[in-house]
Amino acid sequence: MMRIFLIFLFFGNILLAQSLKIISIQQSQNSIILNFNQNIKKQDFKDFALKNNGGIRYVYDIQAELMGSAKVFKFEDNIEFKIAQNSKERVRFVINSSKEIKIPLEVSAKKAVLIFPNAKSLNSPSIASLFEEPKIAKTPPKTTTTSTAKVTTTANGVGKKKVIVIDPGHGGKDCGAMSVGKVCEKVIVLNISKYLNEELKKRGYQVYMTRSKDIFIGLRERTRFANNKNADLFISIHANAISENREKLEGVESYFLSTARSERAKKVAALENKDDTEVMNYFSKQSFLNILNTQRIIASNRLAIDIQYGMLQAVRGKYKVVDGGVREGPFWVLVGALMPSVLLEVGYLTHPKEGERLNQSAFQKMLALGIADGVDNYFAKNP
C-alpha cells in the first residue's frame, strides 16, 4: 500500500510540475521578471554554473512550460539572458557573463525576479512593451480619464488600509528647477501632489503629504516622515530640467533607488540631491547604498513600472508625451524609506512645450490621475 501511495505521489508531482507555465516575461532597466500561472518557490529552480575560457554561464532549470517563443535580453558588461524550452517538461534560462557576478533570484507568489544590480538593459524596451502578454495572458486593464471606475476598485478592498506618503519635491528656499514660464519646480510639483492627494483619498487610501505648503524640508526628514506613518508607499514628485539643447529632451520618467548609476541617472540625481550634498560625505553615501534591501528594490521597480504606465495612459489621450522609461539611480531622498519608493520626474520644465503644459492644471490633474491608476494597479498585483 505504501509503495502505491509513493508511486501516486511521484506521478502527481510530475503532473503538477507539467501544469506550471511561464506566461510572460518582463524586462526593466536592470531586471528580468518571469510571471507564472501559479505560485512557485525558490526551491523549484535548479541552478548550476559552467566556466569556460570566454567567461561563465549561470544556468537555471524549472519544470514548466514556456508560453511563447525563446527570448534573449542583453545588459551592459556583456551580460546576456536567454530563456527557452529546453525539453518538453523543462524551461532553461542561461545568463552568460564575461566575469563572475552576483544576480539575486527573488521569488514571490507567481513571480520570479532576477536583478542585475550593476548593469542596465541594452534592449531599451518601452514601458508599454513591459505589459505585453502572450496569447493566453490577459492584457493590462485600460485606464480611464475619470476616477469613477477606480472607486469600484477601492470598494473591493485594494485601497483600504493602505497608507501612502506623497512627497512634493523641493520647497521653501529651494526653488528646484525653473520652467520656461519662470515658475519654480516646487510650485508645480506641489500642485500635482495636491491633486494626487485628493484622487487617492477618493479611492479609499490613507494619504499624507510631507509638505502641503511652500516650506523647506531636508531630504532625510521626508522619508523619516513616511517611516513614522508606517507608509506602504512613498512617492516623491519632481520635474526635470536641462541646461543645454532644451528642445531635445522631454517626457516622463520614473526612478527607483539602486546602486547602479547610468550617466543620465547621475545627471538627474545631481539636481535632486543637491540639498544634502554637503552634509552627507561620499563614504556615508556609499554605506547607505551598500545596505539596500533587495526585496525593497524589486518592489520599488514594480511600483515604478506601474506608475510610469499609468501616467502615460492618462496623458496620451490628449497629449503627445514621450516615454522616458523606468530608470534607477542614487536618489538620497529615497535612501531612508523602509517601504517601496519611487521618484517621479513628470516632465522637463525646460522644454518649450512641455514646460508650459506642466504649469496647466488640466495636465497636472491628468498626471495625478495616472499616478493614482499606477498605485491601484500595483496593489492589485501586490496586495
C-alpha positions in Angstrom: 0.0 0.0 0.0 2.8 2.4 0.9 4.5 1.6 -2.5 1.3 2.5 -4.3 1.0 5.7 -2.4 4.6 6.7 -3.2 4.1 6.0 -6.9 0.9 8.1 -6.9 2.7 10.9 -5.1 5.6 10.8 -7.6 3.4 10.9 -10.7 1.2 13.5 -9.0 4.1 15.8 -8.6 5.2 15.3 -12.2 1.7 16.3 -13.3 1.7 19.3 -11.1 5.1 20.4 -12.5 3.9 20.0 -16.0 1.0 22.2 -15.4 3.3 25.1 -14.4 3.6 27.7 -17.1 5.7 30.9 -17.6 3.0 33.1 -19.1 5.1 36.2 -19.7 8.5 37.8 -19.4 9.0 41.4 -18.5 12.2 43.4 -18.7 13.1 46.7 -16.9 16.3 48.7 -16.9 18.0 46.2 -14.6 15.8 43.1 -14.1 14.0 40.2 -15.7 10.6 39.3 -14.3 9.1 35.9 -15.0 5.4 35.6 -14.5 3.9 32.2 -13.8 0.3 30.9 -13.8 0.6 29.6 -10.2 2.6 30.2 -7.1 6.2 29.0 -7.1 9.0 28.5 -4.6 12.7 29.3 -4.9 13.3 25.6 -4.4 11.6 24.9 -7.7 14.6 26.2 -9.5 17.7 24.0 -10.0 20.8 26.0 -10.7 24.5 25.5 -11.6 27.4 27.3 -13.2 29.7 26.4 -16.0 33.0 28.1 -16.5 34.8 28.4 -19.9 37.5 30.4 -21.5 35.2 33.1 -22.6 33.5 33.6 -19.2 30.9 31.9 -17.1 27.3 30.6 -17.7 24.7 30.6 -14.9 22.1 28.1 -15.7 18.6 27.7 -14.1 16.1 24.9 -14.8 12.5 24.7 -13.8 9.8 22.1 -14.6 7.4 24.3 -16.6 6.2 25.2 -20.0 7.3 28.5 -21.7 4.3 30.2 -23.4 5.6 31.9 -26.5 9.0 31.7 -28.2 12.5 31.7 -26.8 13.8 35.2 -25.9 17.2 36.9 -25.5 17.9 40.1 -23.5 21.2 41.9 -23.3 22.6 44.1 -20.5 25.7 46.1 -20.0 29.1 44.5 -19.3 28.5 41.8 -21.9 25.7 40.1 -19.9 23.2 38.2 -21.8 20.0 36.5 -20.6 18.5 33.6 -22.7 15.3 31.6 -22.0 13.9 28.7 -23.9 12.0 25.4 -23.7 14.9 23.0 -23.1 12.8 19.9 -23.1 9.1 19.0 -23.1 9.0 19.4 -19.3 11.8 21.8 -18.6 12.4 25.5 -19.2 16.0 26.7 -19.0 17.4 30.2 -18.7 21.0 31.0 -19.0 22.9 34.1 -18.0 26.2 34.5 -20.0 28.8 36.8 -18.5 32.4 37.5 -19.2 33.1 37.5 -15.4 31.7 36.2 -12.1 28.7 38.2 -11.0 26.0 38.1 -8.3 22.5 38.1 -9.7 19.9 37.6 -6.9 16.9 35.4 -7.8 13.9 36.6 -5.8 10.7 34.6 -5.8 7.3 35.9 -4.5 3.9 34.2 -5.2 3.7 33.9 -9.0 6.8 36.0 -9.9 10.5 35.2 -10.1 12.8 38.3 -10.5 16.4 38.4 -11.5 18.2 41.6 -10.5 21.2 42.8 -12.5 22.3 45.5 -9.9 25.3 46.9 -11.7 24.1 46.8 -15.4 21.2 48.2 -17.3 19.3 46.8 -20.3 20.6 47.4 -23.8 17.2 46.4 -25.3 15.7 49.7 -24.1 12.1 48.4 -24.0 9.3 50.9 -23.8 7.1 50.8 -20.7 4.1 49.7 -22.9 6.1 46.6 -24.0 6.6 45.5 -20.4 2.9 44.9 -20.3 2.6 42.8 -23.4 1.5 39.3 -22.6 1.5 36.1 -24.7 -1.7 34.8 -26.3 -3.1 33.2 -23.1 -2.4 36.1 -20.8 -4.6 39.0 -20.0 -3.7 42.5 -21.2 -3.5 45.2 -18.6 -6.7 47.0 -17.8 -7.4 50.1 -19.8 -7.2 53.2 -17.7 -9.8 55.9 -17.8 -9.7 59.6 -17.6 -12.3 59.7 -14.8 -12.0 58.5 -11.3 -15.4 56.8 -11.0 -14.1 53.4 -12.3 -11.3 53.4 -9.8 -13.7 53.9 -6.9 -15.1 50.5 -7.6 -11.5 49.1 -7.2 -11.2 50.5 -3.7 -14.6 49.3 -2.8 -13.2 45.8 -3.4 -10.6 46.5 -0.8 -7.5 47.5 -2.8 -7.2 50.9 -1.3 -8.5 50.2 2.2 -5.9 50.4 5.0 -3.1 51.3 2.6 -1.0 54.3 3.7 0.6 56.5 1.0 3.0 59.3 1.6 3.3 61.9 -1.2 6.5 64.0 -1.2 6.4 67.2 -3.3 10.0 67.9 -4.1 11.9 71.0 -3.0 10.1 73.8 -1.3 10.8 77.0 0.7 14.3 78.3 0.0 14.8 75.5 -2.6 13.0 76.5 -5.8 14.2 73.4 -7.7 14.4 73.9 -11.5 12.9 76.9 -13.3 10.3 76.4 -16.0 10.2 78.2 -19.4 7.4 80.3 -17.9 9.6 81.3 -14.9 7.7 79.1 -12.4 9.6 77.2 -9.8 9.5 73.4 -9.8 8.5 73.5 -6.1 5.2 75.2 -7.1 4.3 72.8 -9.9 5.1 69.6 -8.1 3.1 70.8 -5.0 0.0 71.4 -7.2 0.3 67.9 -8.8 0.8 66.4 -5.3 -2.4 68.1 -4.0 -4.4 66.7 -7.0 -2.9 63.3 -6.3 -3.7 63.6 -2.6 -7.4 64.2 -3.5 -7.5 61.4 -6.1 -6.0 58.8 -3.8 -8.3 59.7 -0.9 -11.3 59.3 -3.2 -10.2 55.8 -3.9 -10.0 54.9 -0.2 -6.3 55.3 0.6 -5.0 57.0 3.7 -2.7 59.7 2.4 -0.2 62.1 4.0 2.0 64.8 2.4 5.5 65.7 3.5 4.6 69.3 2.8 1.2 70.9 1.9 2.6 74.4 1.6 5.8 76.2 0.5 8.2 75.2 3.2 11.7 73.6 3.1 12.2 70.1 4.3 15.5 68.2 4.3 15.8 65.0 2.2 16.2 62.7 5.2 13.3 64.2 7.0 11.0 63.3 4.1 11.5 59.5 4.4 11.6 59.7 8.2 8.1 61.2 8.0 7.0 58.3 5.8 8.5 55.7 8.2 6.8 57.3 11.1 3.5 57.0 9.3 4.2 53.3 8.6 3.5 54.1 5.0 3.0 51.3 2.4 4.4 53.5 -0.4 6.5 56.6 -0.7 6.1 58.7 -3.9 8.4 61.7 -4.4 7.3 64.1 -7.2 9.7 66.2 -9.2 10.1 67.8 -12.6 13.2 67.5 -14.8 15.4 70.2 -16.4 18.4 70.5 -18.7 20.7 73.5 -19.3 21.6 72.8 -23.0 19.7 71.6 -26.0 16.4 72.2 -24.2 14.3 71.4 -27.3 15.6 67.8 -27.4 14.8 66.3 -24.0 11.2 65.8 -22.9 9.0 63.1 -21.4 8.1 61.5 -18.1 10.5 59.2 -16.2 10.1 57.1 -13.1 13.1 56.2 -10.9 13.7 53.8 -8.1 16.7 53.6 -5.8 19.6 51.4 -6.8 23.4 51.3 -6.7 23.5 51.3 -10.5 24.4 54.6 -12.0 23.8 55.4 -15.7 25.1 58.7 -16.9 21.6 60.0 -17.4 20.5 58.9 -13.9 23.6 60.6 -12.3 22.7 63.9 -14.0 19.1 63.8 -12.9 20.1 62.7 -9.4 22.7 65.5 -9.1 19.9 68.1 -9.4 17.7 66.4 -6.9 20.4 65.5 -4.3 22.0 69.0 -4.0 20.0 69.7 -0.8 22.0 67.3 1.3 25.2 67.0 -0.7 27.2 68.9 1.9 26.0 67.1 4.9 26.5 63.5 3.6 30.1 62.7 2.7 30.9 60.3 -0.1 31.6 57.3 2.2 28.4 57.6 4.1 26.5 57.7 0.8 28.3 54.5 -0.2 27.4 52.8 3.0 23.8 53.7 2.6 23.6 52.2 -0.8 25.5 49.1 0.1 22.9 48.1 2.7 19.9 48.5 0.4 17.3 45.8 0.8 17.0 43.7 -2.4 13.3 42.9 -1.8 12.5 46.6 -1.5 14.4 47.4 -4.7 12.3 44.8 -6.5 9.1 46.2 -5.1 10.1 49.7 -6.0 11.0 48.7 -9.5 7.5 47.1 -9.9 5.9 50.3 -8.5 7.8 52.5 -10.9 6.7 50.4 -13.9 3.0 50.6 -12.9 3.1 54.3 -12.2 5.0 55.1 -15.4 2.5 53.1 -17.4 -0.4 54.8 -15.6 0.9 58.3 -16.3 1.4 57.6 -20.0 -2.0 56.1 -20.4 -3.7 59.0 -18.6 -2.0 61.9 -20.6 -1.6 60.3 -24.0 -5.4 60.5 -24.7 -4.9 64.3 -25.2 -1.2 65.0 -25.4 1.8 63.6 -27.2 4.1 62.6 -24.3 7.5 60.9 -24.6 8.1 57.7 -22.6 11.3 58.4 -20.7 11.3 54.9 -19.2 11.8 53.4 -15.8 15.3 54.0 -14.5 17.4 53.5 -11.4 19.7 55.9 -9.7 21.2 57.1 -6.4 18.5 59.4 -5.1 19.2 60.2 -1.5 15.6 61.2 -0.8 14.7 57.5 -1.3 17.5 56.0 0.8 15.9 56.1 4.2 12.5 54.7 3.1 11.5 51.4 4.7 8.8 50.8 2.1 8.7 50.6 -1.8 9.5 54.1 -3.0 9.8 56.0 -6.3 10.9 59.4 -7.5 8.9 60.7 -10.5 10.1 63.2 -13.0 6.8 64.3 -14.5 8.4 66.2 -17.4 11.0 68.7 -18.5 10.4 72.2 -17.3 13.0 73.4 -19.7 11.3 72.0 -22.9 9.4 74.8 -24.7 6.0 72.9 -24.9 6.2 70.5 -22.0 7.4 73.2 -19.7 4.3 75.3 -20.4 1.8 72.4 -20.0 3.3 71.3 -16.7 2.0 74.5 -15.3 -1.5 73.9 -16.6 -4.0 72.5 -14.1 -5.6 70.2 -16.7 -2.3 68.5 -17.4 -1.4 68.3 -13.7 -4.7 66.6 -12.9 -4.1 64.0 -15.7 -0.7 63.2 -14.3 -2.2 62.8 -10.8 -4.9 60.5 -12.2 -2.3 58.4 -14.0 -0.1 58.1 -10.8 -3.2 57.0 -8.9 -4.0 54.4 -11.6 -0.5 53.1 -11.2 -0.9 52.8 -7.5 -4.1 50.9 -7.9 -2.5 48.5 -10.4 0.5 48.0 -8.1 -1.7 47.0 -5.2 -3.9 44.8 -7.4 -0.8 42.7 -8.2 0.9 43.1 -4.9 -1.8 43.2 -2.2 
